[in-house]
Amino acid sequence: MRPAHIVINTVGSLGDLFPFLAVGRALHARGHRVTVATHAMHAAAIEQSGLRFADASGTPAPANIAEFTARAFHPVRGPTFLIRDMAAADVGPSYALLQAICQDADVLITSTLAFAGQILGETLSAAGKLQWVSAVLAPCSFLSIHEPPIVGMPWADEMACGPLRGKRLLHFLIWLRVRGWTGPVRAFRRALGLPGESPLGNPLQDGQHAPACALALFSPQLGSPQADWPRHAHITGFVHYAQPGAAMDAALQSFLHEGPPPVVFTLGSTAVHIGVHFLRESIKMCEQLGRRAVLFTGSPEVRAQLPASLPSSMHAVAYAPHAAVFPHAAAIVHHGGIGTSTEALRAGRPMLVVPHGFDQFDNAERLERLGVARSIASRDYRCETVLPLLSALLDEPAYAQRAQDCAEKVRLEHGEQVAADLVEALLR
């Protein structure tokens, strides 16, 4: 096969980037030229992976990351801010940048919030100029009426039982909320002379999925195909990204090896910036349990709001590769991001999931169904409420056994290679 130019357009945090870097590296290893088109803030991570970075966003990095994160995870206004005011509002500038990047592209791979990429994929593939491949990272992105997403609102989640109720719930979500979020995308399409609504559907529903190939970059442990999934959807299995050159610092390595396995507390790369309460309550809890702990703080600003001196049984670190730390844990307490969730599955450790927004509620539900996790709403995360949950995870052998069983299956998955096979099949 001749080498191809493959452009990957993804929007979001590091959790939204790393799976695409894994797929990109697999394609690069097969001789293809891979460009990752995304936010400028990810340039260093992309170049470290050995792939080419291209700026495909007109939105500057937030000046105050804590304020931005608080707005993005607001329980009511968060989705409107993140989807309509950030991702959808950037569709015009992003389209102009991405159009130039795709001039010689053979394949364009797009993520859920890559609205400009979806428009280019739709139009350029219809014109025979390139192949369009879409990808989702979490099962709930398919918005199936047979398995409606858990959204963290009790009244809505109670409705999500059976296809009829699922259909009603999705109708409510799409017509009263989702259509409003994607209004800027429809306006931009009309400015291009296209129909406001893609023939494929709303860009957060069917319109995000490429007709020829829709990749589901998650483990079949977390989700199985539903009758209303896209016809060409393929579950690849977990896409594991090993960060080149990423290693734990010496102090963390020493801590992990000098005593019993600790409980690891992390809120990923985004929610961590509003995680001071989470970390403070976690410190209290581990003191009461007499457990060692590793605390991911995310930034010096967050660390400065914790006690200056922690007990010798606790170690705080701004960041370390989850894949390197998780296997040393007794249990993992995290926010439920799909990347963190599956790395925890791969490590074979019980989990306490504290969802903060978006797909995290649904991921938590799926992990509970597997019998490897318990979950609690972030608003209820207090030492006294979490203690019994974490104690059960640590003391009941069934959780650890089920976590090990799932880990054995996840470790056999090589989603990045399956995804690369599917891309090359389109090129042929």
Secondary structure in CASP SS format (residue, H / E / C, confidence):
PFRMAT SS
TARGET T0000
AUTHOR 0000-0000-0000
METHOD secondary structure of the structure
MODEL  1
M C 1.00
R C 1.00
P C 1.00
A C 1.00
H E 1.00
I E 1.00
V E 1.00
I E 1.00
N E 1.00
T C 1.00
V C 1.00
G C 1.00
S C 1.00
L H 1.00
G H 1.00
D H 1.00
L H 1.00
F H 1.00
P H 1.00
F H 1.00
L H 1.00
A H 1.00
V H 1.00
G H 1.00
R H 1.00
A H 1.00
L H 1.00
H H 1.00
A H 1.00
R C 1.00
G C 1.00
H C 1.00
R E 1.00
V E 1.00
T E 1.00
V E 1.00
A E 1.00
T E 1.00
H C 1.00
A H 1.00
M H 1.00
H H 1.00
A H 1.00
A H 1.00
A H 1.00
I H 1.00
E H 1.00
Q H 1.00
S C 1.00
G C 1.00
L C 1.00
R E 1.00
F E 1.00
A E 1.00
D E 1.00
A C 1.00
S C 1.00
G C 1.00
T C 1.00
P C 1.00
A C 1.00
P C 1.00
A C 1.00
N C 1.00
I H 1.00
A H 1.00
E H 1.00
F H 1.00
T H 1.00
A H 1.00
R H 1.00
A H 1.00
F C 1.00
H C 1.00
P C 1.00
V C 1.00
R C 1.00
G H 1.00
P H 1.00
T H 1.00
F H 1.00
L H 1.00
I H 1.00
R H 1.00
D H 1.00
M H 1.00
A H 1.00
A H 1.00
A C 1.00
D C 1.00
V H 1.00
G H 1.00
P H 1.00
S H 1.00
Y H 1.00
A H 1.00
L H 1.00
L H 1.00
Q H 1.00
A H 1.00
I H 1.00
C C 1.00
Q C 1.00
D C 1.00
A C 1.00
D C 1.00
V E 1.00
L E 1.00
I E 1.00
T E 1.00
S C 1.00
T C 1.00
L C 1.00
A C 1.00
F H 1.00
A H 1.00
G H 1.00
Q H 1.00
I H 1.00
L H 1.00
G H 1.00
E H 1.00
T H 1.00
L H 1.00
S H 1.00
A H 1.00
A C 1.00
G C 1.00
K C 1.00
L C 1.00
Q E 1.00
W E 1.00
V E 1.00
S E 1.00
A E 1.00
V E 1.00
L C 1.00
A C 1.00
P H 1.00
C H 1.00
S H 1.00
F H 1.00
L C 1.00
S C 1.00
I C 1.00
H C 1.00
E C 1.00
P C 1.00
P C 1.00
I C 1.00
V C 1.00
G C 1.00
M C 1.00
P H 1.00
W H 1.00
A H 1.00
D H 1.00
E H 1.00
M H 1.00
A C 1.00
C C 1.00
G C 1.00
P H 1.00
L H 1.00
R H 1.00
G H 1.00
K H 1.00
R H 1.00
L H 1.00
L H 1.00
H H 1.00
F H 1.00
L H 1.00
I H 1.00
W H 1.00
L H 1.00
R H 1.00
V H 1.00
R H 1.00
G H 1.00
W H 1.00
T C 1.00
G H 1.00
P H 1.00
V H 1.00
R H 1.00
A H 1.00
F H 1.00
R H 1.00
R H 1.00
A H 1.00
L C 1.00
G C 1.00
L C 1.00
P C 1.00
G C 1.00
E C 1.00
S E 1.00
P C 1.00
L C 1.00
G E 1.00
N C 1.00
P C 1.00
L C 1.00
Q C 1.00
D H 1.00
G H 1.00
Q H 1.00
H C 1.00
A C 1.00
P C 1.00
A C 1.00
C C 1.00
A E 1.00
L E 1.00
A E 1.00
L C 1.00
F C 1.00
S C 1.00
P C 1.00
Q C 1.00
L C 1.00
G C 1.00
S C 1.00
P C 1.00
Q C 1.00
A C 1.00
D C 1.00
W C 1.00
P C 1.00
R C 1.00
H C 1.00
A E 1.00
H E 1.00
I E 1.00
T C 1.00
G C 1.00
F C 1.00
V C 1.00
H C 1.00
Y C 1.00
A C 1.00
Q C 1.00
P C 1.00
G C 1.00
A C 1.00
A C 1.00
M C 1.00
D C 1.00
A H 1.00
A H 1.00
L H 1.00
Q H 1.00
S H 1.00
F H 1.00
L H 1.00
H H 1.00
E C 1.00
G C 1.00
P C 1.00
P C 1.00
P C 1.00
V E 1.00
V E 1.00
F E 1.00
T C 1.00
L C 1.00
G C 1.00
S C 1.00
T C 1.00
A H 1.00
V H 1.00
H H 1.00
I H 1.00
G C 1.00
V H 1.00
H H 1.00
F H 1.00
L H 1.00
R H 1.00
E H 1.00
S H 1.00
I H 1.00
K H 1.00
M H 1.00
C H 1.00
E H 1.00
Q H 1.00
L H 1.00
G C 1.00
R C 1.00
R C 1.00
A E 1.00
V E 1.00
L E 1.00
F E 1.00
T C 1.00
G C 1.00
S C 1.00
P H 1.00
E H 1.00
V H 1.00
R H 1.00
A C 1.00
Q C 1.00
L C 1.00
P C 1.00
A C 1.00
S C 1.00
L C 1.00
P C 1.00
S C 1.00
S C 1.00
M E 1.00
H E 1.00
A E 1.00
V E 1.00
A C 1.00
Y C 1.00
A C 1.00
P C 1.00
H H 1.00
A H 1.00
A H 1.00
V H 1.00
F H 1.00
P H 1.00
H H 1.00
A C 1.00
A C 1.00
A E 1.00
I E 1.00
V E 1.00
H E 1.00
H C 1.00
G C 1.00
G C 1.00
I H 1.00
G H 1.00
T H 1.00
S H 1.00
T H 1.00
E H 1.00
A H 1.00
L H 1.00
R H 1.00
A H 1.00
G C 1.00
R C 1.00
P C 1.00
M E 1.00
L E 1.00
V E 1.00
V C 1.00
P C 1.00
H C 1.00
G C 1.00
F C 1.00
D C 1.00
Q H 1.00
F H 1.00
D H 1.00
N H 1.00
A H 1.00
E H 1.00
R H 1.00
L H 1.00
E H 1.00
R H 1.00
L H 1.00
G C 1.00
V C 1.00
A E 1.00
R E 1.00
S E 1.00
I C 1.00
A C 1.00
S H 1.00
R H 1.00
D H 1.00
Y C 1.00
R C 1.00
C H 1.00
E H 1.00
T H 1.00
V H 1.00
L H 1.00
P H 1.00
L H 1.00
L H 1.00
S H 1.00
A H 1.00
L H 1.00
L H 1.00
D H 1.00
E C 1.00
P H 1.00
A H 1.00
Y H 1.00
A H 1.00
Q H 1.00
R H 1.00
A H 1.00
Q H 1.00
D H 1.00
C H 1.00
A H 1.00
E H 1.00
K H 1.00
V H 1.00
R C 1.00
L C 1.00
E C 1.00
H C 1.00
G H 1.00
E H 1.00
Q H 1.00
V H 1.00
A H 1.00
A H 1.00
D H 1.00
L H 1.00
V H 1.00
E H 1.00
A H 1.00
L H 1.00
L H 1.00
R C 1.00
END
